[in-house]
Amino acid sequence: MYRPVVLSLIALCCVLSVQAEVKVEKTAYKGWKNCYRVSNGEVELIVTGDVGPRIIRFGFVGGQNLFKEFADQMGKTGEEKFQLRGGDRVWKAPEDPVATWAPDNVPVEITPTAAVVAPASRFHTGSRITRCLPWSLLPGCSL
């Protein structure tokens, strides 16, 4: 009778200690001042708050970015037309010339928690789409 209770408590303690390993922290990245870094100590992702929502970096901590970055577009905001920039972003499907390629060149609202970052953009001209891109990492997991 006590064994299931003890095992449940041990499992709960393990889950709680593992969850503490994922960190979300505000950071600057390549000219953008309002970014968030999510890391489990092995891999990390960086989400831009100055444009987006967009994950601009994903890779091993201290390692190469697995996403393409366009160096001439890093740190810029407010352009009139869509910018590739690099990274990963939400795409509307099926593809639509107005909604899919709507510029994401303005700041986004980011809601960070202990282990998750969830950026969301406003409605885009010509569409009623709100883009939201919640991200988290599993503790102890890598690529």
N, C-alpha and C positions, 0 to 999 in steps of 0.2 A: 504494500500500500504506500509506503514512504518512498520507494524507489522511483515511481513515476514523478512524484513531486520534486524529488532531489534532481532527477535528470532534467526536468522542465526548468528548474531554477538555474542549473548549470548552463543549459542552452540559452536561456534568457541573458545571463551574464556574458556569455560569449558573443551573442548578437549585439548587445550594448557596447561591449568593448571594441568590436569590429566596426560598428557604425562610427565610433569616435575617430577612426583612422581617415575618413574622408573629410577634407577641409574645403571650405569655400572662403575665398578672401578677395577683397577688392584690390586691383592692381592697375598699373599703366602698361600699355603694350604698343610699341612702335608708333608712338604719337597720339594714341587714344588714351585719355586719362581715366575713363570710366569703364574699365573692363573687370570681369570676375574670372578668377582662376579656380577651377575645381580639380582637386588632385587626391588620389589615394596613396600617394607616395611612390607609385610606380609609373603611372601615366597621368597626364594632365590635359585639360582642355581650357581654352580661354575664350570667353564670350564677350563680344563688344557691346558696350552700352551707348556709345556715341553714334553708332549706325547699326542697322540690323532689323530684326534679330539675326545674328550671324555668329557661328562658331568659327573663329579665325585661326585657332591653333588646336591640334590634337597630336600627341606623341608621347614618347617616354620622357620623364622629367630630365631636363638637361640635354635631351636628344633632338633629333631632326623633327621638324614639323611635317606631318604626313599629308597636310593640305597645302595646296599651292597658295602662294602669296604674291600679289603684284606689287612690287616694291614702290612703284611710283604712285600707288593709291593708298598706301598705308598712312594712317593718321589723319586722313582728310575726311571732311563732312560737308553736307549741304550742297553738293553738286546738283544740277538740274536734271541730269540724265542718269540712268542706271549705271552702276560701276560694278565690274566683276569682283574686285578686291582680292578674292580668294576665299579660302575657308569653305564653309557649308552653310546653306540657308534654306528656308522653306520655299518650295516651288509649288505653285498651283498646277494641278493636273485635272483635266487635260490642259495642255499649255495654251495660254491665251496671250496675245501680244500686249494687251494692256495690263491685266492683272498679274501675270507671271513675271513680266519684266518691269513692274512698277519699281521706281527707285526706293531703296531702303537706306537713304542717305541722311536720315534724321535720327536723333536720339530715341532710344526705346526705354520702356519701363522695365526694370529688372527687379525681381523679387527673390533675393537670396534667402536660403534657410541653412541649417547646419550642414546638409549634404547635397542640396539641389539648388540649381540656379535656373530660373524660368523667365527669360526675356520675352516681351510681347510688344508688338508695334501697333500703331493706330491704324484706322481704316485708311486705305490707299485710294487716291483719286480714281474714279471709274470703277471701283469695286467695293464691296462691303466686307472685305476680308480683314480679319485681325490675325496676324501671324504670331504664334506662340511656339516656343521651342524649348520645352523643359529638358534639362540635362542633369544626370547624376552619374557617379561611378560606383562600382561595387568595390568594397574594401578588398585588398589583396589580389585583385584581378588585373591582368594586363592584356595586351593585344593577343 
